[in-house]
Amino acid sequence: MDEVLRVELQGRLHQADAALVTQSAAVKEGEIVFINGRSQDAELLENIAVNVHKLGAWPIVGYSSDRMAKRMFFDVPDKYDAQADEVGMEIAKLIDVTISLGNGTSENLFEGADPQRMATRGKANAPVAQAFMDNNVRSVEIGNDLYPTTWRAERYGMEEGALASTFWNGVNLDYSERQARGEQLKAALAGGNQMRITNPNGTDLKVRVQGRPVLVSDGIISAEDIKQGGPAASVYLPAREVFTTPVPGTAEGKVVHTRSF
């Protein structure tokens, strides 16, 4: 990545870290905010923490790395896979907001891992995720499976700098515009009975959506989102998603899946 682009992206980072604290996460004075990410984004983590404290809130910064995550799995005996995460449960009681960076630098970090061990660990960690939901902890995830890394740039056939520029442009869009558009789409889905999904690749699927909850990831955790709680109090940046689930057993048609990573 050339130096000119790096400086330009650094400016976008400073623009993003203030907006995601005040607008996306809706941080308030006196709240406790848990910020976590990897070492390569230490400066962004620090900037977020400073912007949290500027509002009179209290930041806690958690550190991770691909190396540590891998060793935590492969070097720790499997007898601890089912161990309850008591620390995670206590954090879920303590904090009001979590801000995380989805910036893993490896595509195949857990290659060769025993699927049964992965499943056991997932089951043991599930109560923590549920506790965050039950306690209405607001969540902002920066990445949405698009965080600019070398391996993602290769996946999408882009230069890493171009991917980074595209990503931060998406993060720094006007959230209020997205919110208005998201509410329009939400109303359309919520008022419908059946959805038909088609694609030139041959996909032609009908599902019923009548009565199903509709969620919007528009980059803003609003007062209404906080009141609703649960999944509504989570956003994923870059944002612009409206999603729901179909009525079970109502799918008719065909889905053609042309590419998977």
ChimeraX attribute file (.defattr): number of C-alpha atoms within 10 A of each C-alpha:
attribute: neighborCount
match mode: 1-to-1
recipient: residues
	/A:1	10
	/A:2	7
	/A:3	8
	/A:4	9
	/A:5	14
	/A:6	14
	/A:7	11
	/A:8	11
	/A:9	17
	/A:10	15
	/A:11	11
	/A:12	16
	/A:13	18
	/A:14	15
	/A:15	14
	/A:16	20
	/A:17	22
	/A:18	18
	/A:19	19
	/A:20	26
	/A:21	22
	/A:22	16
	/A:23	15
	/A:24	27
	/A:25	26
	/A:26	16
	/A:27	24
	/A:28	18
	/A:29	12
	/A:30	13
	/A:31	18
	/A:32	20
	/A:33	28
	/A:34	22
	/A:35	21
	/A:36	20
	/A:37	21
	/A:38	18
	/A:39	15
	/A:40	13
	/A:41	13
	/A:42	14
	/A:43	13
	/A:44	18
	/A:45	22
	/A:46	15
	/A:47	15
	/A:48	25
	/A:49	23
	/A:50	18
	/A:51	21
	/A:52	29
	/A:53	18
	/A:54	12
	/A:55	15
	/A:56	15
	/A:57	18
	/A:58	22
	/A:59	21
	/A:60	13
	/A:61	18
	/A:62	13
	/A:63	13
	/A:64	13
	/A:65	15
	/A:66	16
	/A:67	11
	/A:68	12
	/A:69	13
	/A:70	15
	/A:71	12
	/A:72	11
	/A:73	17
	/A:74	14
	/A:75	9
	/A:76	11
	/A:77	9
	/A:78	13
	/A:79	8
	/A:80	12
	/A:81	19
	/A:82	15
	/A:83	13
	/A:84	16
	/A:85	14
	/A:86	12
	/A:87	9
	/A:88	16
	/A:89	17
	/A:90	12
	/A:91	14
	/A:92	23
	/A:93	14
	/A:94	15
	/A:95	20
	/A:96	23
	/A:97	26
	/A:98	22
	/A:99	25
	/A:100	20
	/A:101	19
	/A:102	19
	/A:103	21
	/A:104	21
	/A:105	18
	/A:106	13
	/A:107	13
	/A:108	9
	/A:109	13
	/A:110	15
	/A:111	8
	/A:112	8
	/A:113	12
	/A:114	11
	/A:115	9
	/A:116	10
	/A:117	16
	/A:118	14
	/A:119	13
	/A:120	15
	/A:121	19
	/A:122	13
	/A:123	15
	/A:124	16
	/A:125	19
	/A:126	12
	/A:127	16
	/A:128	20
	/A:129	12
	/A:130	14
	/A:131	18
	/A:132	22
	/A:133	19
	/A:134	13
	/A:135	15
	/A:136	23
	/A:137	22
	/A:138	27
	/A:139	25
	/A:140	23
	/A:141	22
	/A:142	21
	/A:143	20
	/A:144	14
	/A:145	14
	/A:146	18
	/A:147	21
	/A:148	23
	/A:149	19
	/A:150	17
	/A:151	15
	/A:152	19
	/A:153	18
	/A:154	12
	/A:155	11
	/A:156	11
	/A:157	10
	/A:158	13
	/A:159	16
	/A:160	18
	/A:161	18
	/A:162	13
	/A:163	21
	/A:164	22
	/A:165	18
	/A:166	13
	/A:167	17
	/A:168	21
	/A:169	14
	/A:170	14
	/A:171	24
	/A:172	19
	/A:173	14
	/A:174	11
	/A:175	19
	/A:176	13
	/A:177	10
	/A:178	19
	/A:179	19
	/A:180	12
	/A:181	15
	/A:182	19
	/A:183	16
	/A:184	13
	/A:185	17
	/A:186	20
	/A:187	11
	/A:188	11
	/A:189	22
	/A:190	17
	/A:191	13
	/A:192	14
	/A:193	13
	/A:194	15
	/A:195	15
	/A:196	13
	/A:197	12
	/A:198	15
	/A:199	10
	/A:200	7
	/A:201	10
	/A:202	12
	/A:203	15
	/A:204	15
	/A:205	16
	/A:206	16
	/A:207	19
	/A:208	19
	/A:209	21
	/A:210	16
	/A:211	13
	/A:212	16
	/A:213	13
	/A:214	18
	/A:215	22
	/A:216	26
	/A:217	22
	/A:218	27
	/A:219	29
	/A:220	26
	/A:221	26
	/A:222	17
	/A:223	11
	/A:224	10
	/A:225	17
	/A:226	17
	/A:227	11
	/A:228	12
	/A:229	18
	/A:230	19
	/A:231	17
	/A:232	21
	/A:233	27
	/A:234	28
	/A:235	25
	/A:236	22
	/A:237	27
	/A:238	23
	/A:239	23
	/A:240	17
	/A:241	17
	/A:242	17
	/A:243	12
	/A:244	14
	/A:245	13
	/A:246	17
	/A:247	15
	/A:248	9
	/A:249	8
	/A:250	11
	/A:251	15
	/A:252	12
	/A:253	12
	/A:254	13
	/A:255	14
	/A:256	13
	/A:257	9
	/A:258	8
	/A:259	5
	/A:260	4
	/A:261	4
